[in-house]
Amino acid sequence: MAEAWSLAAYIAYRCHSDHSRNVENQVNMSVKDMPPPKRATVQEYPMRRRRSESDRHPRTSVVLSRYSHPMSVTMTPAAFAQWSRLCVQALGITRAEIDALNIFPVPDSDTGTNAYLTFVAGAEALSALGDEAGFPEMIKTYGDGLLMGAKGNSGVILSQLVRASFHEFPTNRPVDSADVARAFALATEAAYAAVGEPVEGTILSVAKAAAVGAAQAAGDGKDARETFAAAAAAARVALAHTPEQMERLARAGVVDAGGRALVVVLNTTEHALTGRFPGDYFSAPQPLPVPIVDADLVAGGPSYEVMYLLDAKVEAIPPLRATLGALGDSLVVVGSEGLWNVHVHVDDVGAAVEAGIEAGRPYRIAVTHFIDQISVGQIGAKAPAHTGRIVFAATTGDGLTALCQEAGARTLEFTRADPIAVATMITALKETHSAEVIVLPNNSRYVGLFEAAAKQARSDGMRIAVIPTTAQVQGLAALAVHDAGKSFDDDVVAMSSAAAHTQHGAITVASEPGMTMVGPCERGDFLGVVAGDFAYIGQVVADVAIEVIDRIVSPGAEMVTLVVGHGAESGLADLLTAHLQQTRPDIDTVVYAGGQENYPLFIAVE
């Protein structure tokens, strides 16, 4: 709930800021005589637990409501980039919930993870563009990123929905209600066309309902924002009715997982546009058990999921669809000339790949045996294919990388300019050849990504635990207590405890003027960070560092670790060590040369 509130508060704040001033990264609005905001109605779809009053968001959080005045929507490159990141955050928050809903087409509990990774791929592709990229180029790059990174049945369909919705989207004028309705219609048409045998009660039904809702609102003269809100509301209603359309969902007592993922995206977009909290924005149902299934997961169903990207001409796709449709089910082929994403469930993997070879050039071929997606405890004892245990650590700076390697960890290095791609995470985890893997993300951005990558990589009985370390020094503390001789669970508990009990801070430098939690800063100011939040501002690095150290050193502290970064002032560590010896002679001080960029100092207290 805290994560959901953090995201919602951020969106609400940015939307409200756009009303009062032109803020970068959001949709521009021009409104006069705005009426006071009204509290959004809380509505839950069926089979969801009612939230207690303590779960509900305060009234003051809703900053915008329904207005009688038409509002223009002008999409900008900055707004589009921000929207892509907000979708990733929203799907990251709801990932586990959606996974738990996953019953159709096979109960492999990965729909939420697949949707999340698909939108991560789009956002990563977008972030790789330069600042000078135009809006049309951004839309194409984002769509290609979604297509190439799409995971699973629902991920492929979601990528097609988004790509098609932007196919004729205006980039040089304000968006009106007709544009919104047209976008939903194109998206739904493309999604149905991409699926070999469309099934109602799925994401397709939800998308179709959204298109109908948008068309009705546009026909009633609603503005662009209200038209989108009507589409999103119709999608939520349709999601509630999916169990009535599919017996399998009704028996399990759940709504469709893919439809729920689409609703999350629509909810996030609606909130960014209107400031309102949609009905199920804070939905937090209890996790549902995955059914026990046989080796084919569904009686008579195929055992393997085959996915690949395909370089082929348009005329080669209809024969490919026909061939793959005869081989299995859950067929989805999306894309356009030169780039296609193929997804199918089959028993004959070789034949599915051969069909791609006949059509063009398949690459990035991925095959998943569905039975490997179900936890070992549900299908009986299964011996792991690999043995041993390793620790993965995400590191920044040559010194920190060497320290982690000396402690026995395998490292994935990153910098601000060269982050770790989720595909790299998945590949690294899959190629460990170990039965047990412990991951130390060491950065708040990477915790959710590694968790999703771990879900993708689990197979053959491999156990993967992601310890949510958000700072490099937390990772060092966890590695200090790592013991491969302990049981996996005991080792994870010990490392998690060490990381959690490590107080941490840092010093960074402001790259431009701005406003922080403790006031305004100027370019070149030193910023003191405590547990991820700005706490101090100053012009002398040593003064700010001492403020941070004194803040996080508790009476029971036993050791302080200082990790000096690239470009730090000479003698900084000696000065801080002397300060600690004078103020806390009972504490041991350890200094490492970390070599990290942008942060002259990392600080840990144990």
C-alpha positions as CSV (number, residue, x, y, z in Angstrom):
1,M,0.0,0.0,0.0
2,A,2.9,2.4,0.7
3,E,4.3,1.8,-2.8
4,A,0.8,2.4,-4.3
5,W,0.4,5.6,-2.4
6,S,3.8,6.8,-3.4
7,L,3.0,6.4,-7.1
8,A,-0.5,7.8,-6.8
9,A,0.7,10.8,-4.8
10,Y,3.4,11.5,-7.4
11,I,1.0,11.4,-10.3
12,A,-1.5,13.6,-8.4
13,Y,1.2,16.1,-7.6
14,R,2.4,16.3,-11.1
15,C,-1.1,16.6,-12.6
16,H,-1.9,19.4,-10.0
17,S,1.3,21.2,-10.9
18,D,0.4,21.2,-14.6
19,H,-2.8,23.1,-13.7
20,S,-1.0,25.8,-11.9
21,R,2.1,26.0,-14.2
22,N,3.6,24.3,-17.2
23,V,5.6,21.4,-15.7
24,E,7.9,19.2,-17.7
25,N,7.0,15.6,-18.2
26,Q,3.2,15.9,-17.9
27,V,0.2,16.7,-20.2
28,N,-0.4,20.4,-20.6
29,M,-3.8,21.7,-19.5
30,S,-5.6,25.0,-20.0
31,V,-8.6,25.4,-17.7
32,K,-10.5,28.4,-16.4
33,D,-12.8,28.7,-13.4
34,M,-12.1,25.2,-12.2
35,P,-14.6,24.0,-9.6
36,P,-13.4,22.5,-6.4
37,P,-12.3,18.9,-6.5
38,K,-14.6,16.1,-5.5
39,R,-13.7,12.9,-3.8
40,A,-13.5,10.0,-6.3
41,T,-15.9,7.2,-5.7
42,V,-14.3,3.9,-4.6
43,Q,-15.5,1.0,-6.5
44,E,-14.2,-2.6,-6.4
45,Y,-14.9,-5.2,-9.1
46,P,-16.4,-8.5,-7.9
47,M,-14.4,-11.1,-6.0
48,R,-12.2,-8.4,-4.5
49,R,-12.0,-7.8,-0.8
50,R,-13.3,-4.5,0.5
51,R,-10.6,-2.2,1.8
52,S,-10.8,-1.0,5.4
53,E,-11.1,2.7,6.1
54,S,-7.4,2.7,7.1
55,D,-6.5,1.5,3.6
56,R,-8.3,4.3,1.8
57,H,-6.6,7.4,0.7
58,P,-7.2,10.8,2.4
59,R,-9.7,13.1,0.8
60,T,-7.1,15.7,0.1
61,S,-5.2,13.4,-2.3
62,V,-7.7,13.9,-5.1
63,V,-6.7,17.2,-6.7
64,L,-8.8,17.2,-9.9
65,S,-12.3,16.1,-10.6
66,R,-14.8,16.3,-13.4
67,Y,-15.1,19.7,-15.1
68,S,-17.8,21.1,-17.3
69,H,-15.3,23.0,-19.4
70,P,-13.6,21.3,-22.4
71,M,-9.9,20.7,-21.8
72,S,-7.4,20.3,-24.6
73,V,-4.8,17.6,-24.3
74,T,-1.5,18.4,-26.0
75,M,0.9,15.5,-26.0
76,T,4.5,16.4,-25.7
77,P,7.7,14.2,-25.8
78,A,8.3,14.9,-22.1
79,A,4.8,13.9,-21.2
80,F,5.0,10.7,-23.3
81,A,8.3,9.7,-21.7
82,Q,6.9,10.3,-18.2
83,W,3.8,8.3,-19.0
84,S,5.9,5.3,-20.0
85,R,7.7,5.4,-16.7
86,L,4.5,5.7,-14.7
87,C,3.1,2.6,-16.5
88,V,6.2,0.7,-15.5
89,Q,5.8,1.8,-11.9
90,A,2.1,0.9,-11.8
91,L,2.6,-2.6,-13.3
92,G,5.5,-3.2,-10.9
93,I,3.3,-2.5,-7.9
94,T,0.5,-4.8,-9.2
95,R,2.7,-7.5,-10.7
96,A,2.3,-10.0,-7.9
97,E,-1.5,-9.5,-7.8
98,I,-1.8,-10.1,-11.6
99,D,0.4,-13.1,-11.4
100,A,-1.9,-14.6,-8.8
101,L,-4.9,-14.1,-11.1
102,N,-3.2,-16.0,-14.0
103,I,-5.5,-18.9,-14.9
104,F,-5.9,-18.6,-18.7
105,P,-4.5,-19.7,-21.1
106,V,-2.3,-21.7,-18.7
107,P,-2.0,-21.2,-15.0
108,D,1.7,-20.4,-15.0
109,S,1.5,-17.3,-12.7
110,D,3.5,-14.9,-14.9
111,T,1.0,-12.6,-16.6
112,G,1.8,-9.7,-14.3
113,T,5.5,-10.3,-14.7
114,N,5.3,-10.5,-18.4
115,A,3.2,-7.3,-18.7
116,Y,5.7,-5.5,-16.4
117,L,8.7,-6.6,-18.4
118,T,7.1,-5.7,-21.7
119,F,6.6,-2.1,-20.5
120,V,10.1,-2.0,-19.1
121,A,11.4,-2.9,-22.5
122,G,9.5,0.0,-24.0
123,A,10.6,2.5,-21.4
124,E,14.3,1.3,-21.8
125,A,14.1,1.8,-25.6
126,L,12.7,5.3,-25.1
127,S,15.3,6.2,-22.5
128,A,18.1,5.3,-25.0
129,L,16.9,8.0,-27.3
130,G,18.7,11.4,-27.2
131,D,17.0,14.5,-25.9
132,E,16.6,15.9,-29.4
133,A,14.4,13.1,-30.6
134,G,11.1,14.1,-32.1
135,F,7.7,12.9,-30.9
136,P,7.1,10.6,-34.0
137,E,10.5,9.0,-33.5
138,M,9.7,8.5,-29.8
139,I,6.4,6.8,-30.5
140,K,8.0,4.4,-33.1
141,T,11.0,3.6,-30.8
142,Y,8.7,2.9,-27.9
143,G,6.4,0.7,-30.0
144,D,9.4,-1.2,-31.3
145,G,10.8,-1.6,-27.8
146,L,7.4,-3.0,-26.6
147,L,7.3,-5.4,-29.6
148,M,10.9,-6.7,-29.2
149,G,10.7,-7.0,-25.4
150,A,7.1,-8.4,-25.2
151,K,6.9,-11.4,-22.9
152,G,4.1,-14.1,-22.9
153,N,0.7,-14.0,-24.5
154,S,-0.6,-11.0,-22.6
155,G,2.7,-9.0,-23.1
156,V,2.5,-9.5,-26.9
157,I,-1.2,-8.4,-27.0
158,L,-0.5,-5.4,-24.8
159,S,2.3,-4.4,-27.1
160,Q,0.0,-4.6,-30.1
161,L,-2.7,-2.6,-28.3
162,V,-0.3,0.2,-27.5
163,R,1.4,0.2,-30.9
164,A,-1.9,0.3,-32.8
165,S,-3.4,3.0,-30.5
166,F,-0.6,5.4,-31.5
167,H,-0.6,4.5,-35.2
168,E,-2.7,7.5,-36.2
169,F,-2.3,9.6,-33.1
170,P,-1.8,13.3,-33.7
171,T,1.6,14.7,-32.7
172,N,1.3,18.2,-34.1
173,R,-2.0,19.4,-32.6
174,P,-4.2,18.9,-29.5
175,V,-5.8,15.6,-29.1
176,D,-9.6,15.6,-29.2
177,S,-12.3,13.0,-28.3
178,A,-12.5,11.6,-31.8
179,D,-8.8,10.9,-31.7
180,V,-9.1,9.0,-28.5
181,A,-12.0,6.9,-29.8
182,R,-10.1,6.2,-33.0
183,A,-7.1,5.1,-31.0
184,F,-9.1,2.6,-29.0
185,A,-10.9,1.3,-32.1
186,L,-7.6,0.7,-33.9
187,A,-6.0,-0.9,-30.9
188,T,-8.9,-3.4,-30.4
189,E,-9.1,-4.2,-34.1
190,A,-5.4,-4.9,-34.3
191,A,-5.4,-7.1,-31.1
192,Y,-8.3,-9.3,-32.4
193,A,-6.5,-9.6,-35.8
194,A,-3.3,-10.7,-34.1
195,V,-4.8,-13.5,-32.1
196,G,-5.3,-16.8,-33.9
197,E,-8.5,-17.8,-32.1
198,P,-9.9,-14.9,-30.1
199,V,-11.5,-15.9,-26.8
200,E,-14.0,-13.7,-24.9
201,G,-13.5,-13.1,-21.2
202,T,-9.9,-12.1,-21.8
203,I,-7.9,-9.0,-22.4
204,L,-9.6,-8.8,-25.8
205,S,-13.0,-8.4,-24.2
206,V,-11.7,-5.6,-21.9
207,A,-10.1,-3.8,-24.9
208,K,-13.3,-4.0,-26.9
209,A,-15.4,-2.6,-24.1
210,A,-13.0,0.3,-23.7
211,A,-13.3,1.1,-27.4
212,V,-17.1,1.0,-27.1
213,G,-17.0,3.3,-24.1
214,A,-14.7,5.8,-25.9
215,A,-17.0,5.8,-29.0
216,Q,-20.1,6.5,-26.9
217,A,-18.4,9.3,-24.9
218,A,-17.1,10.9,-28.1
219,G,-20.5,10.7,-29.6
220,D,-22.0,12.4,-26.6
221,G,-19.7,15.4,-27.0
222,K,-17.3,14.6,-24.2
223,D,-13.8,16.1,-24.3
224,A,-10.7,14.1,-24.8
225,R,-10.0,13.5,-21.0
226,E,-13.6,12.5,-20.3
227,T,-13.6,10.2,-23.3
228,F,-10.5,8.4,-22.1
229,A,-12.0,8.2,-18.6
230,A,-15.2,6.7,-20.0
231,A,-13.1,4.1,-21.9
232,A,-11.2,3.2,-18.7
233,A,-14.4,2.9,-16.7
234,A,-15.9,0.6,-19.4
235,A,-12.8,-1.5,-19.2
236,R,-13.1,-1.9,-15.5
237,V,-16.8,-3.0,-15.8
238,A,-15.8,-5.5,-18.6
239,L,-13.1,-6.9,-16.4
240,A,-15.6,-7.6,-13.6
241,H,-17.7,-9.6,-16.1
242,T,-14.9,-11.7,-17.5
243,P,-15.8,-14.7,-15.1
244,E,-19.3,-14.7,-16.7
245,Q,-17.7,-15.2,-20.1
246,M,-15.2,-17.9,-19.2
247,E,-16.1,-20.9,-17.0
248,R,-12.5,-21.4,-16.0
249,L,-12.3,-18.0,-14.5
250,A,-15.6,-18.5,-12.7
251,R,-14.5,-21.8,-11.2
252,A,-11.3,-20.2,-9.9
253,G,-13.1,-17.1,-8.6
254,V,-10.9,-14.6,-10.4
255,V,-11.0,-12.0,-13.2
256,D,-8.8,-12.3,-16.3
257,A,-5.2,-11.5,-15.5
258,G,-4.4,-10.0,-18.9
259,G,-7.5,-7.8,-18.7
260,R,-6.4,-6.7,-15.2
261,A,-3.0,-5.7,-16.6
262,L,-4.7,-3.6,-19.3
263,V,-6.9,-1.9,-16.7
264,V,-3.8,-1.0,-14.6
265,V,-2.4,0.8,-17.7
266,L,-5.7,2.5,-18.4
267,N,-6.1,3.5,-14.7
268,T,-2.6,5.0,-14.7
269,T,-3.2,7.0,-17.8
270,E,-6.6,8.2,-16.7
271,H,-5.1,9.4,-13.4
272,A,-2.3,11.2,-15.2
273,L,-4.9,12.9,-17.5
274,T,-7.6,13.8,-14.9
275,G,-6.1,13.6,-11.5
276,R,-8.8,11.3,-10.3
277,F,-8.2,8.0,-8.6
278,P,-10.0,5.3,-10.7
279,G,-12.3,2.9,-8.9
280,D,-9.8,0.0,-8.4
281,Y,-6.6,2.1,-8.3
282,F,-5.7,0.8,-4.9
283,S,-7.0,-2.7,-5.3
284,A,-5.0,-5.1,-3.2
285,P,-6.7,-8.6,-3.3
286,Q,-5.3,-11.5,-1.4
287,P,-2.9,-13.7,-3.4
288,L,-4.7,-16.7,-4.9
289,P,-3.2,-20.2,-5.0
290,V,-2.1,-21.6,-8.3
291,P,-4.0,-24.8,-9.0
292,I,-2.3,-28.2,-9.1
293,V,-2.1,-29.3,-12.7
294,D,-0.7,-32.2,-14.7
295,A,2.3,-32.1,-17.0
296,D,0.4,-30.2,-19.7
297,L,-1.1,-27.8,-17.2
298,V,-4.5,-28.0,-19.0
299,A,-5.8,-31.4,-20.0
300,G,-5.0,-31.9,-23.7
301,G,-3.2,-28.6,-23.9
302,P,0.3,-28.0,-25.3
303,S,3.3,-28.2,-23.0
304,Y,5.5,-25.5,-24.4
305,E,5.4,-21.8,-25.0
306,V,7.5,-20.7,-28.1
307,M,8.3,-17.1,-28.7
308,Y,10.6,-15.5,-31.3
309,L,11.2,-12.3,-33.2
310,L,10.9,-12.7,-36.9
311,D,12.3,-10.8,-39.8
312,A,9.8,-11.4,-42.6
313,K,7.7,-9.8,-45.3
314,V,4.0,-9.1,-44.8
315,E,2.9,-11.7,-47.3
316,A,4.7,-14.5,-45.3
317,I,2.6,-13.9,-42.2
318,P,-0.8,-15.5,-43.3
319,P,0.9,-18.8,-44.2
320,L,2.8,-18.7,-40.9
321,R,-0.4,-18.1,-38.9
322,A,-2.0,-21.1,-40.6
323,T,0.9,-23.4,-39.9
324,L,1.3,-22.4,-36.3
325,G,-2.5,-22.4,-35.7
326,A,-2.5,-26.1,-36.8
327,L,0.4,-26.9,-34.4
328,G,-1.1,-25.5,-31.2
329,D,-3.1,-22.7,-29.6
330,S,-2.7,-19.3,-28.0
331,L,-1.3,-18.0,-31.3
332,V,-0.5,-14.3,-31.4
333,V,1.5,-12.7,-34.2
334,V,2.0,-8.9,-34.0
335,G,4.2,-6.4,-35.8
336,S,4.7,-4.9,-39.3
337,E,7.0,-5.2,-42.3
338,G,10.4,-6.4,-41.2
339,L,9.7,-7.0,-37.5
340,W,7.2,-9.5,-36.0
341,N,6.8,-11.0,-32.6
342,V,5.5,-14.6,-32.7
343,H,3.9,-16.4,-29.7
344,V,2.4,-19.8,-29.7
345,H,1.7,-22.8,-27.4
346,V,2.7,-26.1,-28.9
347,D,4.0,-29.6,-28.2
348,D,6.3,-29.7,-31.2
349,V,8.8,-27.0,-30.6
350,G,10.9,-27.8,-33.6
351,A,8.0,-27.5,-36.0
352,A,7.1,-24.1,-34.6
353,V,10.6,-22.8,-35.2
354,E,10.8,-24.4,-38.6
355,A,7.6,-22.5,-39.6
356,G,9.4,-19.3,-38.7
357,I,12.4,-20.3,-40.8
358,E,10.1,-20.8,-43.8
359,A,8.6,-17.4,-43.3
360,G,11.8,-15.5,-42.7
361,R,14.6,-15.2,-40.2
362,P,13.6,-16.1,-36.6
363,Y,15.8,-14.9,-33.8
364,R,15.8,-14.5,-30.0
365,I,14.0,-17.8,-29.8
366,A,12.7,-18.6,-26.3
367,V,11.1,-21.9,-25.3
368,T,9.4,-22.4,-21.9
369,H,8.2,-25.7,-20.6
370,F,5.1,-24.8,-18.7
371,I,5.6,-27.4,-16.0
372,D,8.8,-25.6,-15.0
373,Q,6.7,-22.5,-14.2
374,I,4.9,-24.2,-11.4
375,S,6.5,-24.3,-8.1
376,V,8.2,-27.5,-7.0
377,G,6.0,-27.9,-4.0
378,Q,2.9,-28.2,-6.1
379,I,4.1,-31.0,-8.3
380,G,6.0,-33.2,-6.0
381,A,9.7,-33.6,-5.4
382,K,11.9,-32.6,-8.3
383,A,15.7,-32.6,-8.2
384,P,17.3,-29.4,-9.4
385,A,19.4,-29.6,-12.6
386,H,22.1,-27.5,-11.1
387,T,24.0,-27.4,-7.7
388,G,25.7,-24.8,-5.6
389,R,24.9,-21.3,-4.6
390,I,26.0,-17.9,-5.9
391,V,25.4,-14.3,-5.1
392,F,24.8,-11.6,-7.8
393,A,25.5,-8.0,-6.9
394,A,24.8,-4.9,-9.0
395,T,27.7,-2.6,-8.6
396,T,28.9,0.9,-9.6
397,G,32.6,1.9,-9.5
398,D,35.7,-0.2,-10.0
399,G,36.5,-0.3,-6.3
400,L,33.1,-1.5,-5.2
401,T,33.0,-4.1,-8.0
402,A,36.3,-5.5,-6.8
403,L,35.2,-5.6,-3.2
404,C,32.1,-7.6,-4.1
405,Q,34.1,-9.9,-6.3
406,E,36.6,-10.5,-3.5
407,A,33.7,-11.4,-1.2
408,G,32.7,-14.1,-3.7
409,A,29.9,-12.4,-5.6
410,R,29.4,-12.2,-9.3
411,T,28.8,-8.6,-10.4
412,L,26.7,-6.7,-12.9
413,E,28.2,-3.3,-13.3
414,F,26.2,-0.1,-14.1
415,T,26.6,3.6,-14.4
416,R,24.1,6.4,-14.8
417,A,24.8,6.5,-18.5
418,D,24.8,2.7,-18.9
419,P,22.2,1.1,-16.6
420,I,21.6,-2.7,-16.4
421,A,18.9,-3.8,-18.9
422,V,16.3,-6.2,-17.7
423,A,17.3,-8.6,-20.6
424,T,20.8,-8.7,-19.2
425,M,19.5,-9.5,-15.7
426,I,17.4,-12.4,-17.1
427,T,20.3,-13.8,-19.1
428,A,22.7,-13.6,-16.2
429,L,20.4,-15.4,-13.9
430,K,19.5,-18.1,-16.4
431,E,23.1,-18.8,-17.2
432,T,24.3,-19.2,-13.6
433,H,24.1,-23.0,-13.7
434,S,23.4,-22.9,-9.9
435,A,20.6,-24.4,-7.9
436,E,20.4,-21.3,-5.6
437,V,20.9,-17.7,-6.4
438,I,20.8,-14.6,-4.1
439,V,20.6,-11.2,-5.7
440,L,21.7,-7.9,-4.3
441,P,20.2,-5.1,-6.5
442,N,22.0,-2.3,-4.5
443,N,19.9,0.4,-6.1
444,S,16.2,1.2,-5.6
445,R,15.6,1.3,-9.4
446,Y,16.7,-2.3,-9.8
447,V,14.8,-4.1,-7.0
448,G,11.6,-4.5,-8.9
449,L,13.4,-5.3,-12.1
450,F,15.5,-8.0,-10.5
451,E,12.4,-9.5,-8.9
452,A,10.7,-9.7,-12.3
453,A,13.8,-11.1,-13.9
454,A,14.1,-13.7,-11.2
455,K,10.5,-14.9,-11.9
456,Q,11.4,-15.3,-15.6
457,A,14.6,-17.1,-14.8
458,R,13.3,-19.7,-12.3
459,S,13.4,-23.2,-13.8
460,D,14.6,-26.7,-13.2
461,G,14.1,-26.2,-9.5
462,M,16.4,-23.2,-9.3
463,R,15.8,-21.0,-6.2
464,I,16.3,-17.3,-6.5
465,A,16.0,-14.8,-3.7
466,V,16.1,-11.0,-4.3
467,I,17.2,-9.1,-1.2
468,P,15.9,-5.5,-1.6
469,T,19.1,-3.7,-1.0
470,T,18.8,-0.1,-2.2
471,A,22.4,1.1,-1.5
472,Q,25.8,-0.2,-2.4
473,V,26.8,-0.3,1.3
474,Q,23.8,-2.5,2.2
475,G,25.1,-5.0,-0.3
476,L,28.5,-4.9,1.3
477,A,27.0,-5.6,4.7
478,A,24.9,-8.5,3.3
479,L,28.0,-10.0,1.7
480,A,29.9,-9.8,4.9
481,V,27.6,-12.3,6.5
482,H,27.1,-14.5,3.5
483,D,27.8,-18.2,4.3
484,A,27.4,-20.8,1.6
485,G,27.6,-23.5,4.3
486,K,24.3,-22.5,5.8
487,S,20.9,-23.6,4.4
488,F,19.6,-21.3,1.6
489,D,16.8,-19.9,3.8
490,D,19.2,-19.2,6.7
491,D,21.7,-17.5,4.5
492,V,19.0,-15.3,2.9
493,V,17.6,-14.4,6.4
494,A,21.1,-13.5,7.7
495,M,22.0,-11.4,4.7
496,S,18.6,-9.6,4.7
497,S,19.0,-8.8,8.3
498,A,22.5,-7.4,7.9
499,A,21.3,-5.2,5.0
500,A,18.2,-4.0,6.8
501,H,20.1,-3.1,10.0
502,T,22.7,-1.0,8.0
503,Q,22.0,2.7,8.3
504,H,23.2,4.4,5.2
505,G,23.9,7.8,3.8
506,A,25.7,9.4,0.9
507,I,27.0,12.7,-0.5
508,T,26.3,13.8,-4.0
509,V,26.6,17.0,-6.0
510,A,23.7,19.1,-7.4
511,S,24.1,19.1,-11.2
512,E,21.6,22.0,-11.6
513,P,19.5,24.4,-9.4
514,G,16.4,22.7,-7.9
515,M,14.2,22.2,-4.9
516,T,14.8,19.4,-2.4
517,M,13.0,18.2,0.7
518,V,15.2,20.5,2.8
519,G,15.0,23.6,0.6
520,P,16.5,25.0,-2.6
521,C,19.9,24.0,-3.9
522,E,22.3,25.6,-6.5
523,R,24.4,23.9,-9.1
524,G,27.6,22.6,-7.4
525,D,26.1,22.3,-3.9
526,F,26.8,19.2,-1.9
527,L,23.7,17.3,-0.9
528,G,23.6,15.0,2.1
529,V,21.5,11.9,1.6
530,V,20.1,9.8,4.5
531,A,18.3,6.6,3.7
532,G,17.6,7.7,0.2
533,D,16.2,11.2,1.0
534,F,18.0,14.6,0.8
535,A,18.7,15.8,4.4
536,Y,21.4,18.5,4.2
537,I,22.7,21.1,1.7
538,G,26.1,22.8,1.9
539,Q,29.0,24.2,0.1
540,V,31.7,22.2,1.9
541,V,31.7,18.5,1.4
542,A,33.3,17.6,4.7
543,D,30.7,19.7,6.6
544,V,27.8,18.0,4.9
545,A,29.4,14.5,5.4
546,I,29.8,15.2,9.1
547,E,26.2,16.2,9.3
548,V,25.1,12.9,7.7
549,I,27.4,10.8,9.8
550,D,26.3,12.4,13.1
551,R,22.7,11.8,11.9
552,I,23.0,8.1,11.3
553,V,25.5,7.0,13.9
554,S,23.4,5.6,16.7
555,P,24.4,4.9,20.3
556,G,24.7,1.2,19.6
557,A,26.8,1.6,16.4
558,E,29.9,-0.5,16.2
559,M,31.5,0.3,12.8
560,V,31.3,3.0,10.2
561,T,32.3,2.3,6.6
562,L,33.3,5.1,4.3
563,V,33.4,4.4,0.5
564,V,35.2,7.2,-1.3
565,G,34.0,7.9,-4.8
566,H,35.7,9.1,-8.0
567,G,36.8,12.7,-7.8
568,A,36.4,13.0,-4.0
569,E,38.6,15.7,-2.4
570,S,41.9,14.4,-1.1
571,G,42.0,13.9,2.6
572,L,38.2,13.7,3.0
573,A,38.3,10.2,4.5
574,D,41.1,11.1,6.9
575,L,39.2,14.2,8.1
576,L,36.0,12.1,8.7
577,T,38.0,9.3,10.4
578,A,39.5,11.9,12.8
579,H,36.1,13.3,13.5
580,L,34.8,9.9,14.4
581,Q,37.8,9.1,16.6
582,Q,37.2,12.3,18.5
583,T,33.4,12.0,18.9
584,R,33.0,8.2,19.0
585,P,36.3,6.5,19.9
586,D,34.4,3.3,20.5
587,I,33.6,2.9,16.9
588,D,35.8,1.3,14.3
589,T,36.1,3.1,10.9
590,V,36.9,1.3,7.6
591,V,37.7,3.2,4.4
592,Y,37.4,1.8,0.9
593,A,38.1,3.4,-2.5
594,G,34.9,2.7,-4.3
595,G,35.4,4.7,-7.5
596,Q,31.7,5.4,-7.9
597,E,30.6,8.3,-10.1
598,N,28.4,11.2,-9.0
599,Y,28.8,10.3,-5.3
600,P,32.0,11.5,-3.6
601,L,31.0,9.4,-0.5
602,F,28.9,6.4,0.5
603,I,28.5,5.9,4.3
604,A,27.3,2.8,6.2
605,V,26.8,2.4,9.9
606,E,26.5,-1.1,11.4
